[in-house]
Amino acid sequence: MNTEEVSPFATIVVCYGICSIAAGAKDVLNTFINEIETKGIPVKIKTTGCIGLCSMEPLVHVYMEGLPAVTYCYVTPEKARGILFHHIMRRTIIKEWVIPNV
């Protein structure tokens, strides 16, 4: 992996309330952590509580310098890998997975 392609100014926040965990956020968080560590992707990973959109969990906020902040919904481990590859490494928001106006 060419680290010049990856912005060190990205933060991923996984919603990690009771509803999030019940919907699979633990697996999503572990996928992000494992992928970031094994691939050496310079991303900060954080957790937060419920934001009140329980029916769309697991939710993931992505903040990246130069791009709008977005919230991805119904995130699975596979989508987590896609977010890292497309959004973080390629700087391309996956619009189909984003909640509008959040």
Backbone as ProteinMPNN parsed JSONL, in Angstrom:
{"seq_chain_A": "MNTEEVSPFATIVVCYGICSIAAGAKDVLNTFINEIETKGIPVKIKTTGCIGLCSMEPLVHVYMEGLPAVTYCYVTPEKARGILFHHIMRRTIIKEWVIPNV", "coords_chain_A": {"N_chain_A": [[0.846, -1.185, 0.0], [0.569, 2.178, -0.813], [1.389, 4.697, 1.224], [1.151, 7.372, 0.717], [-1.229, 7.75, -0.533], [-3.098, 7.77, 1.425], [-4.858, 9.748, 3.688], [-3.694, 11.187, 6.668], [-5.433, 12.512, 8.194], [-7.944, 11.547, 9.007], [-10.83, 10.467, 10.76], [-12.633, 7.898, 12.23], [-15.702, 7.218, 13.621], [-17.401, 4.993, 15.494], [-20.687, 4.271, 16.269], [-21.628, 3.154, 19.4], [-23.556, 2.3, 21.262], [-25.991, 0.535, 23.303], [-28.002, -0.32, 21.527], [-26.575, -0.217, 19.151], [-24.536, -2.125, 19.519], [-26.096, -4.413, 19.756], [-26.967, -4.56, 17.153], [-24.714, -5.244, 15.773], [-22.382, -3.71, 15.974], [-20.053, -4.308, 17.394], [-18.633, -6.235, 15.897], [-18.18, -4.679, 13.627], [-16.581, -2.585, 14.657], [-14.35, -4.106, 15.519], [-13.492, -5.057, 13.033], [-12.721, -2.647, 11.741], [-10.588, -1.896, 13.487], [-8.813, -4.118, 13.228], [-8.244, -4.072, 10.43], [-7.117, -1.506, 10.13], [-4.855, -1.728, 11.773], [-3.462, -3.994, 10.646], [-2.997, -3.167, 8.029], [-1.754, -0.802, 8.339], [-3.001, 1.723, 8.185], [-3.277, 5.162, 8.545], [-5.43, 6.173, 10.568], [-7.653, 7.584, 12.907], [-9.562, 5.922, 15.341], [-12.613, 5.912, 16.99], [-15.207, 5.654, 19.509], [-18.698, 6.229, 20.134], [-21.768, 7.01, 21.873], [-25.279, 6.172, 21.532], [-27.037, 7.801, 18.891], [-29.632, 8.126, 18.388], [-30.727, 7.015, 16.111], [-31.578, 4.342, 15.943], [-32.779, 2.375, 14.336], [-31.212, 2.278, 12.108], [-28.782, 1.255, 12.684], [-25.762, -0.717, 12.554], [-24.091, 2.401, 12.895], [-21.727, 4.618, 11.407], [-19.584, 7.309, 11.63], [-17.668, 9.353, 9.491], [-14.954, 11.429, 9.358], [-13.014, 13.476, 7.459], [-10.301, 15.299, 6.365], [-10.861, 17.802, 3.991], [-13.074, 16.595, 2.853], [-16.67, 16.269, 3.031], [-18.212, 15.631, 6.224], [-19.617, 12.482, 6.903], [-22.238, 10.084, 7.572], [-22.441, 6.697, 7.732], [-24.786, 4.059, 7.282], [-26.288, 0.966, 8.5], [-23.937, -0.589, 8.689], [-21.743, -3.197, 8.0], [-19.204, -5.714, 8.658], [-18.074, -6.152, 6.096], [-18.849, -3.818, 4.741], [-17.412, -2.026, 6.309], [-14.786, -2.592, 5.562], [-15.001, -1.734, 2.922], [-15.487, 1.009, 3.311], [-13.04, 1.812, 4.411], [-11.346, 1.242, 2.213], [-12.486, 2.65, -0.065], [-13.475, 5.243, 0.864], [-11.544, 6.211, 2.781], [-8.928, 5.474, 1.759], [-9.142, 6.019, -1.014], [-10.484, 8.363, -1.086], [-13.185, 8.623, -1.771], [-16.499, 9.017, -1.31], [-18.993, 6.717, -0.411], [-21.844, 6.996, -1.618], [-24.293, 5.61, -1.684], [-24.479, 4.336, 0.744], [-24.689, 6.248, 2.674], [-26.307, 8.236, 5.151], [-28.482, 10.787, 4.394], [-28.175, 14.263, 5.181], [-27.273, 14.097, 7.879]], "CA_chain_A": [[0.0, 0.0, 0.0], [1.278, 3.438, -0.862], [0.81, 5.522, 2.29], [0.882, 8.717, 0.211], [-2.625, 7.776, -0.959], [-3.963, 7.776, 2.591], [-4.776, 10.955, 4.494], [-3.599, 10.949, 8.104], [-6.395, 13.396, 8.835], [-9.258, 10.906, 8.996], [-11.304, 9.895, 12.014], [-13.816, 7.057, 12.112], [-16.398, 7.105, 14.903], [-18.401, 3.932, 15.464], [-21.708, 4.38, 17.312], [-21.412, 1.951, 20.2], [-24.527, 2.195, 22.347], [-26.587, -0.8, 23.443], [-28.681, -0.67, 20.271], [-25.53, -0.414, 18.143], [-23.888, -3.404, 19.793], [-27.073, -5.452, 19.414], [-27.089, -4.615, 15.69], [-23.473, -5.74, 15.18], [-21.3, -2.731, 16.0], [-18.814, -4.896, 17.921], [-17.932, -6.821, 14.753], [-17.758, -3.568, 12.768], [-15.454, -1.943, 15.324], [-13.203, -5.015, 15.448], [-13.018, -5.069, 11.643], [-11.96, -1.415, 11.534], [-9.338, -1.976, 14.25], [-7.93, -5.109, 12.602], [-7.814, -3.6, 9.107], [-6.246, -0.344, 10.331], [-3.585, -2.209, 12.319], [-2.729, -4.885, 9.745], [-2.616, -2.469, 6.802], [-1.029, 0.411, 8.683], [-3.732, 2.897, 7.705], [-3.219, 6.197, 9.588], [-6.779, 6.646, 10.857], [-8.074, 7.522, 14.313], [-10.829, 5.212, 15.526], [-13.245, 6.272, 18.258], [-16.587, 5.201, 19.67], [-19.626, 7.157, 20.763], [-23.017, 6.363, 22.259], [-26.414, 6.194, 20.617], [-27.411, 9.127, 18.398], [-31.081, 8.144, 18.217], [-31.158, 6.431, 14.841], [-31.394, 2.919, 16.249], [-33.23, 1.504, 13.251], [-30.224, 2.298, 11.029], [-27.517, 0.765, 13.232], [-24.652, 0.065, 13.081], [-23.782, 3.68, 12.252], [-20.317, 5.005, 11.441], [-19.301, 8.662, 11.149], [-16.323, 9.497, 8.946], [-14.502, 12.805, 9.245], [-11.768, 13.453, 6.72], [-9.936, 16.625, 5.89], [-11.124, 18.047, 2.582], [-14.32, 15.96, 2.433], [-17.737, 16.495, 4.01], [-18.455, 14.577, 7.218], [-20.747, 11.648, 6.519], [-22.62, 8.985, 8.454], [-22.836, 5.486, 7.019], [-25.757, 3.268, 8.04], [-26.333, -0.485, 8.291], [-22.563, -0.984, 8.395], [-21.345, -4.571, 8.279], [-17.751, -5.824, 8.503], [-17.736, -5.986, 4.686], [-18.95, -2.389, 4.443], [-16.301, -1.371, 7.001], [-13.627, -2.73, 4.665], [-15.271, -0.855, 1.782], [-15.308, 2.389, 3.764], [-11.594, 2.044, 4.489], [-10.742, 1.237, 0.885], [-12.984, 3.695, -0.955], [-13.561, 6.574, 1.47], [-10.293, 6.638, 3.403], [-7.759, 5.343, 0.893], [-9.376, 6.585, -2.343], [-11.162, 9.648, -0.892], [-14.445, 8.564, -2.517], [-17.633, 8.712, -0.439], [-19.917, 5.712, -0.961], [-23.106, 7.721, -1.431], [-25.414, 4.69, -1.481], [-24.477, 3.876, 2.136], [-24.698, 7.433, 3.543], [-27.579, 8.837, 5.58], [-28.465, 12.193, 3.997], [-28.469, 15.341, 6.149], [-26.944, 13.782, 9.276]], "C_chain_A": [[0.881, 1.234, 0.0], [0.655, 4.383, 0.154], [0.578, 6.958, 1.845], [-0.568, 8.863, -0.231], [-3.58, 7.994, 0.211], [-3.764, 9.067, 3.377], [-4.646, 10.601, 5.965], [-4.617, 11.772, 8.884], [-7.804, 12.839, 8.789], [-9.563, 10.353, 10.38], [-12.579, 9.12, 11.716], [-14.412, 6.922, 13.502], [-17.508, 6.076, 14.752], [-19.391, 4.172, 16.595], [-21.713, 3.057, 18.067], [-22.284, 1.944, 21.446], [-25.086, 0.779, 22.394], [-27.25, -1.24, 22.147], [-27.669, -0.957, 19.167], [-24.878, -1.78, 18.295], [-24.818, -4.552, 19.415], [-27.206, -5.626, 17.905], [-25.796, -5.054, 14.997], [-22.296, -4.797, 15.2], [-19.984, -3.293, 16.529], [-17.99, -5.502, 16.784], [-17.406, -5.739, 13.811], [-16.536, -2.884, 13.365], [-14.206, -2.818, 15.237], [-12.634, -5.098, 14.037], [-12.202, -3.824, 11.347], [-10.604, -1.505, 12.231], [-8.355, -2.93, 13.581], [-7.385, -4.633, 11.263], [-6.837, -2.435, 9.227], [-4.875, -0.795, 10.817], [-2.803, -3.04, 11.304], [-2.259, -4.187, 8.475], [-1.88, -1.164, 7.067], [-1.691, 1.683, 8.172], [-3.762, 3.946, 8.818], [-4.576, 6.865, 9.83], [-7.001, 6.573, 12.362], [-9.405, 6.796, 14.366], [-11.352, 5.537, 16.913], [-14.619, 5.622, 18.325], [-17.397, 6.309, 20.322], [-20.886, 6.384, 21.125], [-24.065, 6.475, 21.164], [-26.705, 7.632, 20.177], [-28.899, 9.195, 18.054], [-31.592, 7.605, 16.9], [-31.002, 4.916, 14.912], [-31.779, 1.993, 15.104], [-32.235, 1.429, 12.1], [-28.846, 1.791, 11.478], [-27.031, -0.467, 12.492], [-24.375, 1.308, 12.214], [-22.307, 3.994, 12.421], [-20.194, 6.403, 10.858], [-17.873, 8.672, 10.613], [-16.046, 10.981, 8.754], [-13.135, 12.765, 8.571], [-11.503, 14.834, 6.152], [-10.171, 16.735, 4.387], [-12.383, 17.402, 2.039], [-15.409, 16.284, 3.451], [-17.822, 15.333, 4.997], [-19.688, 13.8, 6.785], [-21.008, 10.601, 7.591], [-23.11, 7.838, 7.591], [-23.788, 4.683, 7.899], [-25.699, 1.795, 7.636], [-24.946, -1.046, 7.959], [-22.317, -2.411, 8.879], [-19.82, -4.617, 8.24], [-17.305, -5.639, 7.043], [-17.804, -4.52, 4.273], [-17.818, -1.616, 5.122], [-15.037, -1.429, 6.143], [-13.779, -1.816, 3.447], [-15.073, 0.611, 2.127], [-13.82, 2.717, 3.847], [-10.975, 2.152, 3.093], [-11.181, 2.44, 0.054], [-12.912, 5.093, -0.333], [-12.201, 7.041, 1.981], [-9.126, 6.599, 2.414], [-7.927, 6.003, -0.474], [-10.107, 7.926, -2.305], [-12.456, 9.749, -1.713], [-15.556, 8.135, -1.567], [-18.552, 7.719, -1.135], [-21.328, 6.227, -0.704], [-24.297, 6.813, -1.127], [-25.541, 4.237, -0.028], [-24.642, 5.017, 3.143], [-26.128, 7.834, 3.896], [-27.53, 10.31, 5.168], [-28.809, 13.113, 5.164], [-28.221, 14.977, 7.6], [-25.563, 14.306, 9.564]], "O_chain_A": [[1.849, 1.304, 0.757], [-0.479, 4.827, -0.026], [-0.127, 7.7, 2.529], [-1.084, 9.978, -0.299], [-4.738, 8.36, 0.01], [-2.634, 9.438, 3.695], [-5.421, 9.786, 6.465], [-4.644, 11.722, 10.113], [-8.758, 13.582, 8.558], [-8.685, 9.844, 11.076], [-13.483, 9.614, 11.042], [-13.718, 6.557, 14.451], [-18.442, 6.268, 13.973], [-18.992, 4.267, 17.756], [-21.792, 1.983, 17.469], [-21.822, 1.627, 22.543], [-24.688, -0.076, 21.603], [-27.091, -2.381, 21.713], [-27.886, -1.842, 18.339], [-24.693, -2.503, 17.316], [-24.386, -5.543, 18.826], [-27.522, -6.717, 17.43], [-25.773, -5.221, 13.778], [-21.301, -5.042, 14.518], [-18.914, -2.812, 16.158], [-16.778, -5.298, 16.723], [-16.312, -5.87, 13.261], [-15.561, -2.63, 12.658], [-13.124, -2.326, 14.917], [-11.419, -5.198, 13.865], [-11.118, -3.914, 10.771], [-9.576, -1.216, 11.618], [-7.189, -2.584, 13.389], [-6.193, -4.775, 10.991], [-5.84, -2.383, 8.506], [-3.851, -0.308, 10.337], [-1.607, -2.818, 11.118], [-1.238, -4.566, 7.902], [-1.434, -0.496, 6.134], [-1.002, 2.621, 7.77], [-4.224, 3.656, 9.922], [-4.831, 7.972, 9.358], [-6.585, 5.615, 13.013], [-10.278, 7.029, 13.53], [-10.618, 5.449, 17.897], [-15.128, 5.106, 17.33], [-16.854, 7.203, 20.971], [-21.048, 5.231, 20.726], [-23.765, 6.828, 20.024], [-26.632, 8.563, 20.979], [-29.372, 10.187, 17.501], [-32.781, 7.727, 16.604], [-30.376, 4.297, 14.051], [-31.167, 0.94, 14.924], [-32.394, 0.601, 11.204], [-27.868, 1.89, 10.736], [-27.822, -1.177, 11.87], [-24.42, 1.259, 10.985], [-21.708, 3.679, 13.449], [-20.638, 6.661, 9.739], [-16.976, 8.073, 11.207], [-16.795, 11.691, 8.083], [-12.213, 12.105, 9.05], [-12.374, 15.452, 5.539], [-9.741, 15.881, 3.612], [-12.738, 17.628, 0.882], [-15.105, 16.547, 4.615], [-17.538, 14.188, 4.644], [-20.682, 14.384, 6.354], [-20.139, 10.274, 8.399], [-24.061, 7.979, 6.822], [-23.618, 4.63, 9.117], [-25.149, 1.43, 6.597], [-24.802, -1.873, 7.059], [-22.641, -2.772, 10.011], [-19.196, -3.641, 7.823], [-16.264, -5.032, 6.791], [-16.937, -4.029, 3.55], [-17.317, -0.644, 4.557], [-14.313, -0.442, 6.017], [-12.811, -1.202, 2.997], [-14.547, 1.373, 1.316], [-13.391, 3.782, 3.402], [-10.176, 3.051, 2.831], [-10.341, 3.17, -0.473], [-12.355, 6.015, -0.93], [-11.756, 8.141, 1.653], [-8.416, 7.592, 2.255], [-6.951, 6.499, -1.038], [-10.327, 8.552, -3.341], [-12.779, 10.798, -2.268], [-15.551, 7.007, -1.074], [-18.853, 7.869, -2.319], [-21.929, 5.917, 0.325], [-25.206, 7.204, -0.395], [-26.614, 3.796, 0.385], [-24.727, 4.766, 4.345], [-27.032, 7.78, 3.062], [-26.606, 11.017, 5.568], [-29.629, 12.778, 6.018], [-28.9, 15.503, 8.482], [-25.068, 14.158, 10.681]]}, "name": "protein", "num_of_chains": 1, "seq": "MNTEEVSPFATIVVCYGICSIAAGAKDVLNTFINEIETKGIPVKIKTTGCIGLCSMEPLVHVYMEGLPAVTYCYVTPEKARGILFHHIMRRTIIKEWVIPNV"}
